[in-house]
């Protein structure tokens, strides 16, 4: 705190909490990636929009980079501060500011957790439908920054569909009130949508107006065991045609082994290479009958080997843990991760090409993959061998990622589905976006952040 730059910041933002202890710098200076050593200048914890604006103006005057920080649950290095940046953590700006029952808009500060938003919506008899396993620690600001998806995109879409308005401090310090919760607004560029998915490179999201919807109808959860990879898309098409799906998630036998070793409970005795957790509307007996018919049709076709339907919420939670507990169960191994997206229609052909690529390039490594079949998002985790140096492991994985990016380009996919580009994927941005698009994206960034102080090195070199 003897650094004159921090003294200046404290003078400009009275009452601002600043952290400089080593443990705090490490904690706030990294996300779930562990490839970069955190080395921030300090951590700022504002409690108001005025303090955030003061921080951004100070950063521009002092030419000090800022790393906006939410729950830091991302997997692309988007919240890493490794080069003396100031971490701007929104965790103290975590309040519900208001609720408009007529417009069904919940106004919140950016540091509120996704779980707290779910609880606030439930208190009004409504639903905020974006959901995923990190709900207890991820924040709305981070969800907006990466356009987070999760387990119910097949029914509700991504974060983008549920943002009615945003309050943003742009990189030049200007305060922007974007869209203000309007349903129809054809008055030029929708800067709100531009902010969503921008990974903190255009502005600091300080508040959001979230759209809420009716609570979902009663649902049932089913776990399916499948005998081969081709069955994944066939069962998805079958169930989507006969049921109103809320979620359709899959994982492999390798993923199952890890999550069981981490404490989850086995729900099906038979061992199969692929598994699906699906959730569907179960309003009345007709829905129940349709689910059984879909299951029996899949069995007759040879696409389903076994299955179980949860009979209560506790059993449903047990089934969901088999899917949602995978990332946590793999974390101790420090896997190399790919988060990719394709159109659902291109998934079958890509799955075969991907499977052959992974088998050829990782003959002695364990590759665990799982994901959201219902929206075309796959998560690929490569576990490092114990006898391989970290540098060699990363080099091999980066080479394979380039091959994967080339395959995605041929199939019209994306190298990042829901974790952003950050530091991890910036070398592969060109496989997803054209040179003309990237040039325009750089221009947009320069317009919002002319001095380049927001999250430099992320998204672009």
N, C-alpha and C positions, 0 to 999 in steps of 0.2 A: 504493500500500500504506500510505500515511499516513492513509487514511480510517479514523476510529475504529470504524466499523461492521465493517470488514474485520479490524481488529485484534482486535475482540471475537470474530469468527468464528474467527480463527486460534487464539485462546485456548480456545475451546470444542471445537475439533476439532484436537487436536495432530497435527502432521505433514501437515495438509491442504495440498495444493498449490493456490495461487491465482495466477491470471494477470491482469495489468492492462495489459500492453503493447498499444498500439493495434492492431498486426497480429493479435494473439491475439483481441482483442475483435471485430474484423471477421470473423476466420475462424470463431469459435465463435458469433457472434451472429446468423448467418443460415443459411438452408437453401438449396435450389436456386432458390427465388424470389429475385428481385432488386428487389422493389418497395418495400422498406423499408430504410432505412439502419440497420445494426446499431449499437446504443448501449447495451451492457450495462454494469452497474457493474463487474463482474469475472467471471472464469470459475473455477469450483471444479472440481477433478478428484479426487474422493474415490477411495479404494482399498478401502473397507470399508463394510459396512452401518452400523456405528456412526458413521462419519463422515457418511454420508448423513442419518442421524437427527439428528445434531447440526446439520447445515445446515438441515434443515426446522424444527427447534425454534428455531434462531436467526432464521430468516425470519419465523416467527410472532411472536416477541418483538419483532423490529425492524420488523415490517410491511413487509418487502421481498419483492417478487415473485420467484419462481423460474421459470426455463424449463428443464425437463428436456431433455437433449440426447443424441442417439445419434449416428448417422452423418450426420444432417442432409441426407438425400437426398430429403426430402419436397418436394412441389410446391404445398403449400397454406399456407405460412407458419406451420406449427405449431411450428417450432423457432426462430422469429425473436425476438430480444430487442432491441427498439427503444426501450424506455422506462425504462432504468436498472435492469432486472432483473439478478439474478445467474444466470448460466448454470450449470446443474448438469450437467456432462458426465460420462457413465458410461464413457468410453472406456478408463480404466485398470482398470475392473472387467470384465475380459475373459477370465476363466479358465473352463475346464471343471472343474467341482467334483466330478463323479462320474458313474458309469454303472451302472445296475442292469440286468443282462442278463436277469433274469427278467421284469421289468416293461417292459423296453425303454425306459427313461427316461434321458435325458441331462440332467444338471443343470448349468446354466451360469449365469454372471453376465450381467447385462443388456447389458454393453458389448461382448460378443463379436460378431464379424461373422458374417453369414449364411454366407459362404464357409468360415469356420473351423468352423462347426457342420456343414456338409456334409462337411468333411474328417474331423471327429471321428466322425460317424456312419459314414462309409465305413471308418474304421479298425476298427470293430466289425462290418463286413459288413452294415450296415444303411443306411437312407435317411431323411434328413429332407427331405420332399418339397416344401416351399415354396421357390420359386425365381424369381428375376427378375434383370434385367441389373445392378442395383446391388449384387449379392451381395458384392462385394469391399469395400464401404464401409458399407453399411447394417448396423444392429445389431439384435439380437434384441429389445432394449427398444423400439426404434423400430418394429419389425415388430409387436410386441404393441400398441403405442400406436395404430397405425392399422389393425390387423387386415389386414396386408399380404396381397395375393393373388398376382399374378404369372402366369407362363405355363402353369402346370399345374393351375390351379383346376378345370378340366373333369374331371380325374382325381382330384385329392386334396383339393380344397376350399381354404379360406383358412387363415391362421395360427390362427384360432379352433379349428379341428379338431385341432390338434397341440400344444395347451398342456395338459399334465397338471396343472400347478400353478404358482403364482406366489408370489414373495416380494415384498412391496410395502411401502414406507413411505408411509402415508397422509398427506394434507395436514395432519393434526393431529399428525403425528410418531409415530403408533402403527405398530408393526411387525405386518404381517398375513401369515400363512402360509395361502394360499388353495388349498384342495382337496387338496394334498399328494400329487398323483399318483394319486388314487383313480379307478377306472373308474366305479364306482357310488357316488353320494353324494347321497342325498335328504334332507339335513338342513337344509333351508331354502334361502335365496337363494344362488345361485352367484355370489359376489362376484368370483371369477376371471373369469367371462365378462363381468361388468360392467366390469372393468378393460380388457379387450381392446377396442380401438377408442375408448378414452376420451381419447386425445390428451394424456396427461399432466395432465389437469385434476382427477383424483381422487387420484392417488398416483404415487410414483416407483417404477417397476418396477426392482428391483435384482437379481432372479434368476428363473429359470424352469426348470421341469421339462418337457422337450420329449419328445413321443412320437416314437419311431422306428418304421419299418416295414421290411418286406423290400425289398431292392434290386429295382428294376423289372426285368421281363424284357427281353431284347434288344429294341431298338427301331430303327425306320427313320424317317428324316426325308425328307419330300417337299415340294417347292415346286411350287405350282400357279399358273397364270396364268388369270384369269377375265375374261370379256368384258363383264360388266355387274354392277351392284350386286345385283340379285335373285339372282344365282348364289351369292352368299356363303352365305345361309342354306340354299339347296337343296343345295349341296355339303356343308355341315356335316351336314345331316340324312342325306344319303346315306352319308357316311363314318362317322358315328356309328352307323348301323344295321348296317354291315358290318365295322367294325374296332373294336378296343379302343383308343380314343384316349387319348394322354397329354397332348397339347396341340393346339390349333387356333387359330392366330393369323393376323391379316390385316393388310395395309397397302395403301396406294394407290400409284399411279404417282408422285405428287408425293413421297411419303415415300421411294420407291425412288431417285428422282433425288438427294435430299439424302444418303442414306446411301452411294450410289455415289460422290458427290463427296467424301465423307468418307473414302474408302479401301476400301469394301467391293467385292467382286468380283461382277460380273453373272453370273447362273447360267442365265438363259433369254434367248435373243436377241430373241424377239418382245416388242413393247410392248403391254401390256394395262392397263386402268384399275385392276384389282384383283389382288392376289396373296395367297396363303395359304401359311404354313408349318405343316405338321401333322406330328405325331410319333405313331406307333402301335406297338403290340406286334408284334414280328416274331419269334416263337418258332420257327416252322418253315415249311415250304413252303406250308402251307395259309394262313398269315397273309400270306405274300408274294403268293400267288395271289389272295386276297381283296382286297388292296390294288390289284392290277392290274385286277381286275374293277370295283372301285369307280371307279378312274380312267377306264377305258374307258366305263363307264356314263355318267359325267359328260360325257365327250367326245361321246358319241352324243346326249345330251340338249341339247347346245350350251351347257353350263354351264362347261366347262373348255376352254380354248384350247390349253394347253401345260403341260408339267410335267417335273420331273426328280426322281429318287430318289437320295439320297446313297448312295454305295457304301462309305464308310468314315467314321470319326469326324471326320477332317479336312474332308471334304466336308460333313458334317452341320454342323460348326461354321461353315463358310462360308455355308451356307444360313441358319443361325440369326442370323448377324451382320446379315443383311438386315433382320431384324425387331428384334433387340435393340440395334442401333446407331442406331436412329432418334432417340431422345431426345438422345443425345450429339451427333448430327449437326445437330440443330436448335438446340442450346443457344447457339451464337454469335449467333443471330438474336434471342434473348430473346423467344420467343413467349409469347403469352397462352394459358393452358391450361385446358381443361375435362376433367374426369375423371368420366364419368357411367356409370350402370348401369341396366339394364332386365332384366325377365324375358326369356328367350330367345324365348318365344312372341310377345312384343310387338315384337320387333326389326324384322321386315320393314316393318310399318306405320310405325314410328318412323323408320327409316332414310330413307324417302321424305320424310317431313315434315321431318326434320333437314336433308337435302340441299337441299330447297327453301328452308328458312330460311337456311342458310349462303350459298347462292348469291344470295339476295335482299339479305341484310344486309351481305355482304362482297364486293361486286362487283369491287372493285379490290385485294383482299387475297388473299394465298395462304393457303389453309386446308389443313393437312396432318392427316389423321386415320388412325388405326390402332387396333388393340386386340385384345381377347380375345373373339372371336365365341363361343367355347365356353362362356363364362360371362356374356355380355351386357354386357361392360365396353368402352366406347369412350373413346379419348383424342383430343381435338380440339385442334389447335395452330394459332393464328392468328399469322401472321408480320407484324410491323409494316412498313408502307411506309417507305422511307428518308426521304421528304419529309414525314412526319407527326410532329408533336410527340408526345412520350410521353403527356402528359396527355390529349390528344385521342384517341389510340389506346386508352388504358385506358378512357376514358369510353364510347367506342363499343362496346368489347368487353363492358363491364359491362352496357350496355343490351341487347346481344344475349344475354348470359348469362341475364338475367331472362326473355327470350322462350324461351330453351332450358329454363329451369327450369319455366316454365309448361307447355311441351310435355311435359316429363318427368312433371309432376304429372298431366296428363291420361292418360298412359300407365302410371302407377303406378311410375315409376322414381325414381332417386336422383341428386342433384347431385354426390355424391361416392361413388366406388366403392372406392378403395383408397388414397387419399392423405389422407383426413380432410377436415374442414371448415376448421380452422385460422383464419387471418385472411382468406384469399381467398374462402371460400364461406359465411361466417357470415350474410351478408345473404340467402342463399337457403335457409337451413335450413328455413324454413317451407314450402318447396315439397315437402319430403321428409317432414317430421314435422309432426304436428298440433299445435295450440296446447296441447292437454292433454298430449301427450307432452313437449313442450319444457318445460312447467311442472314436470312430474315429473323431467325430467333436471336442471333447475336445483335442485330439492330434493335430489336425490341428490348433486349436487356440493356443496351446502352441508353435507350430513351428513359427507362425507369431508374437506372442506376449509373449515371454518367461517369462517376468516379470509380466504379467497379469495386465497391466496398462490401457488397452483399455476397457471402458464400463464394468467394473467388476460387477457381479451380474445380468447382462442381459443375456438372453438366457439360461444360466445354473445357478444353485445355486453357 
